[in-house]
Amino acid sequence: MAEESKTTMESVRSWVVQHKLRTVGCLWLSGITGSIAYNWSRPQMKTSVRIIHARLHAQAFTLAALAGAAVVEYYDHKSSQDKEAQYGNLVPLDNSHKN
């Protein structure tokens, strides 16, 4: 079961690495949708205040998503450097000397 969750997390991580802007956009859209839904359930607020709150929440979600994308990018870059350091001393196969 640990292997299944690891492969699932690995596939999610690789998708996020490949689709950073789409991930940020989806988080922003879901954040503003949830915020509007929450604010509309509170009848004592004016419509303008509801929209302002939704915008502020969406900005917070966007910053969080960008920070998350930066963390994913950092760890992806770090893991590729670790792999490069591990396998960097191997001599590549080059058959150009054979004619």
PyRosetta script that sets phi, psi and omega in degrees:
from pyrosetta import init, pose_from_sequence

init()
pose = pose_from_sequence("MAEESKTTMESVRSWVVQHKLRTVGCLWLSGITGSIAYNWSRPQMKTSVRIIHARLHAQAFTLAALAGAAVVEYYDHKSSQDKEAQYGNLVPLDNSHKN")
pose.set_psi(1, -34.6)
pose.set_omega(1, 178.6)
pose.set_phi(2, -65.2)
pose.set_psi(2, -35.8)
pose.set_omega(2, 178.6)
pose.set_phi(3, -66.9)
pose.set_psi(3, -38.5)
pose.set_omega(3, 179.2)
pose.set_phi(4, -64.2)
pose.set_psi(4, -44.9)
pose.set_omega(4, 180.0)
pose.set_phi(5, -68.1)
pose.set_psi(5, -32.9)
pose.set_omega(5, 177.7)
pose.set_phi(6, -67.2)
pose.set_psi(6, -42.8)
pose.set_omega(6, 178.8)
pose.set_phi(7, -67.3)
pose.set_psi(7, -35.5)
pose.set_omega(7, 177.5)
pose.set_phi(8, -66.2)
pose.set_psi(8, -45.5)
pose.set_omega(8, 178.4)
pose.set_phi(9, -64.6)
pose.set_psi(9, -37.6)
pose.set_omega(9, 178.5)
pose.set_phi(10, -65.6)
pose.set_psi(10, -40.1)
pose.set_omega(10, 178.8)
pose.set_phi(11, -68.9)
pose.set_psi(11, -37.7)
pose.set_omega(11, 176.3)
pose.set_phi(12, -64.6)
pose.set_psi(12, -43.8)
pose.set_omega(12, 179.8)
pose.set_phi(13, -62.0)
pose.set_psi(13, -43.1)
pose.set_omega(13, -179.7)
pose.set_phi(14, -67.2)
pose.set_psi(14, -35.8)
pose.set_omega(14, 176.9)
pose.set_phi(15, -65.2)
pose.set_psi(15, -42.7)
pose.set_omega(15, 179.5)
pose.set_phi(16, -64.0)
pose.set_psi(16, -39.2)
pose.set_omega(16, 178.9)
pose.set_phi(17, -62.9)
pose.set_psi(17, -40.2)
pose.set_omega(17, -178.4)
pose.set_phi(18, -77.4)
pose.set_psi(18, -27.0)
pose.set_omega(18, -174.5)
pose.set_phi(19, -126.3)
pose.set_psi(19, 57.8)
pose.set_omega(19, -176.2)
pose.set_phi(20, -62.4)
pose.set_psi(20, -49.2)
pose.set_omega(20, -177.3)
pose.set_phi(21, -67.0)
pose.set_psi(21, -37.7)
pose.set_omega(21, 177.5)
pose.set_phi(22, -64.0)
pose.set_psi(22, -39.0)
pose.set_omega(22, 178.5)
pose.set_phi(23, -64.2)
pose.set_psi(23, -46.0)
pose.set_omega(23, 178.7)
pose.set_phi(24, -62.5)
pose.set_psi(24, -42.8)
pose.set_omega(24, 179.2)
pose.set_phi(25, -63.6)
pose.set_psi(25, -41.6)
pose.set_omega(25, 178.7)
pose.set_phi(26, -66.7)
pose.set_psi(26, -40.7)
pose.set_omega(26, 176.6)
pose.set_phi(27, -64.5)
pose.set_psi(27, -39.6)
pose.set_omega(27, 177.9)
pose.set_phi(28, -63.7)
pose.set_psi(28, -46.2)
pose.set_omega(28, -179.0)
pose.set_phi(29, -63.8)
pose.set_psi(29, -43.6)
pose.set_omega(29, 178.6)
pose.set_phi(30, -68.2)
pose.set_psi(30, -34.8)
pose.set_omega(30, 177.4)
pose.set_phi(31, -65.6)
pose.set_psi(31, -45.6)
pose.set_omega(31, -179.7)
pose.set_phi(32, -70.4)
pose.set_psi(32, -34.8)
pose.set_omega(32, 177.3)
pose.set_phi(33, -65.2)
pose.set_psi(33, -45.6)
pose.set_omega(33, 177.9)
pose.set_phi(34, -64.2)
pose.set_psi(34, -38.5)
pose.set_omega(34, 179.3)
pose.set_phi(35, -67.2)
pose.set_psi(35, -42.2)
pose.set_omega(35, 177.5)
pose.set_phi(36, -64.1)
pose.set_psi(36, -43.0)
pose.set_omega(36, 178.9)
pose.set_phi(37, -62.0)
pose.set_psi(37, -42.0)
pose.set_omega(37, 179.2)
pose.set_phi(38, -66.6)
pose.set_psi(38, -45.3)
pose.set_omega(38, -177.9)
pose.set_phi(39, -69.0)
pose.set_psi(39, -30.9)
pose.set_omega(39, 178.7)
pose.set_phi(40, -72.5)
pose.set_psi(40, -19.1)
pose.set_omega(40, 178.4)
pose.set_phi(41, -80.3)
pose.set_psi(41, -5.3)
pose.set_omega(41, 179.9)
pose.set_phi(42, -105.4)
pose.set_psi(42, 98.9)
pose.set_omega(42, -171.9)
pose.set_phi(43, -71.8)
pose.set_psi(43, -16.1)
pose.set_omega(43, -176.0)
pose.set_phi(44, -79.6)
pose.set_psi(44, -5.2)
pose.set_omega(44, -177.7)
pose.set_phi(45, -96.1)
pose.set_psi(45, 147.0)
pose.set_omega(45, 174.0)
pose.set_phi(46, -73.1)
pose.set_psi(46, 157.4)
pose.set_omega(46, 179.6)
pose.set_phi(47, -62.4)
pose.set_psi(47, -40.2)
pose.set_omega(47, -179.7)
pose.set_phi(48, -63.5)
pose.set_psi(48, -38.2)
pose.set_omega(48, 178.4)
pose.set_phi(49, -68.5)
pose.set_psi(49, -38.1)
pose.set_omega(49, 177.4)
pose.set_phi(50, -60.7)
pose.set_psi(50, -44.3)
pose.set_omega(50, -179.1)
pose.set_phi(51, -67.2)
pose.set_psi(51, -40.7)
pose.set_omega(51, 178.5)
pose.set_phi(52, -63.2)
pose.set_psi(52, -43.7)
pose.set_omega(52, 178.6)
pose.set_phi(53, -63.7)
pose.set_psi(53, -41.0)
pose.set_omega(53, 178.7)
pose.set_phi(54, -62.7)
pose.set_psi(54, -40.6)
pose.set_omega(54, 178.6)
pose.set_phi(55, -65.1)
pose.set_psi(55, -42.5)
pose.set_omega(55, 178.8)
pose.set_phi(56, -64.4)
pose.set_psi(56, -41.7)
pose.set_omega(56, 177.3)
pose.set_phi(57, -64.3)
pose.set_psi(57, -40.0)
pose.set_omega(57, 179.4)
pose.set_phi(58, -64.3)
pose.set_psi(58, -37.9)
pose.set_omega(58, 177.1)
pose.set_phi(59, -64.3)
pose.set_psi(59, -40.3)
pose.set_omega(59, 178.3)
pose.set_phi(60, -64.4)
pose.set_psi(60, -42.4)
pose.set_omega(60, 177.2)
pose.set_phi(61, -63.2)
pose.set_psi(61, -38.3)
pose.set_omega(61, 179.3)
pose.set_phi(62, -64.7)
pose.set_psi(62, -44.7)
pose.set_omega(62, 177.6)
pose.set_phi(63, -62.0)
pose.set_psi(63, -41.0)
pose.set_omega(63, 178.2)
pose.set_phi(64, -64.8)
pose.set_psi(64, -40.4)
pose.set_omega(64, 179.4)
pose.set_phi(65, -67.0)
pose.set_psi(65, -40.2)
pose.set_omega(65, 177.7)
pose.set_phi(66, -65.8)
pose.set_psi(66, -39.3)
pose.set_omega(66, 176.5)
pose.set_phi(67, -64.2)
pose.set_psi(67, -41.8)
pose.set_omega(67, 177.4)
pose.set_phi(68, -63.6)
pose.set_psi(68, -40.8)
pose.set_omega(68, 177.7)
pose.set_phi(69, -65.1)
pose.set_psi(69, -36.5)
pose.set_omega(69, 177.4)
pose.set_phi(70, -65.5)
pose.set_psi(70, -40.1)
pose.set_omega(70, 178.3)
pose.set_phi(71, -64.8)
pose.set_psi(71, -43.5)
pose.set_omega(71, 178.3)
pose.set_phi(72, -61.8)
pose.set_psi(72, -43.5)
pose.set_omega(72, 179.2)
pose.set_phi(73, -63.4)
pose.set_psi(73, -40.9)
pose.set_omega(73, 179.4)
pose.set_phi(74, -61.9)
pose.set_psi(74, -49.2)
pose.set_omega(74, -178.6)
pose.set_phi(75, -69.2)
pose.set_psi(75, -32.0)
pose.set_omega(75, 176.5)
pose.set_phi(76, -67.4)
pose.set_psi(76, -42.0)
pose.set_omega(76, 178.5)
pose.set_phi(77, -66.1)
pose.set_psi(77, -41.5)
pose.set_omega(77, -180.0)
pose.set_phi(78, -65.2)
pose.set_psi(78, -42.0)
pose.set_omega(78, -179.5)
pose.set_phi(79, -68.3)
pose.set_psi(79, -34.0)
pose.set_omega(79, 177.3)
pose.set_phi(80, -69.9)
pose.set_psi(80, -33.5)
pose.set_omega(80, 175.8)
pose.set_phi(81, -68.8)
pose.set_psi(81, -38.8)
pose.set_omega(81, 177.7)
pose.set_phi(82, -62.9)
pose.set_psi(82, -42.3)
pose.set_omega(82, 178.3)
pose.set_phi(83, -66.0)
pose.set_psi(83, -39.0)
pose.set_omega(83, 178.9)
pose.set_phi(84, -65.2)
pose.set_psi(84, -40.8)
pose.set_omega(84, 178.6)
pose.set_phi(85, -67.6)
pose.set_psi(85, -35.0)
pose.set_omega(85, -179.1)
pose.set_phi(86, -70.9)
pose.set_psi(86, -41.1)
pose.set_omega(86, -175.5)
pose.set_phi(87, -107.7)
pose.set_psi(87, 6.8)
pose.set_omega(87, -175.8)
pose.set_phi(88, -69.0)
pose.set_psi(88, -24.5)
pose.set_omega(88, -177.3)
pose.set_phi(89, -86.1)
pose.set_psi(89, 1.6)
pose.set_omega(89, 177.8)
pose.set_phi(90, -78.3)
pose.set_psi(90, 141.9)
pose.set_omega(90, 179.1)
pose.set_phi(91, -86.8)
pose.set_psi(91, 127.0)
pose.set_omega(91, 179.9)
pose.set_phi(92, -70.6)
pose.set_psi(92, 148.7)
pose.set_omega(92, 177.7)
pose.set_phi(93, -75.4)
pose.set_psi(93, 121.8)
pose.set_omega(93, -179.0)
pose.set_phi(94, -130.6)
pose.set_psi(94, 113.7)
pose.set_omega(94, -178.0)
pose.set_phi(95, -99.9)
pose.set_psi(95, 19.3)
pose.set_omega(95, -177.3)
pose.set_phi(96, -72.0)
pose.set_psi(96, -20.0)
pose.set_omega(96, 179.7)
pose.set_phi(97, -76.6)
pose.set_psi(97, -13.8)
pose.set_omega(97, 177.2)
pose.set_phi(98, -89.6)
pose.set_psi(98, 126.9)
pose.set_omega(98, 179.6)
pose.set_phi(99, -115.4)
pose.dump_pdb("model.pdb")
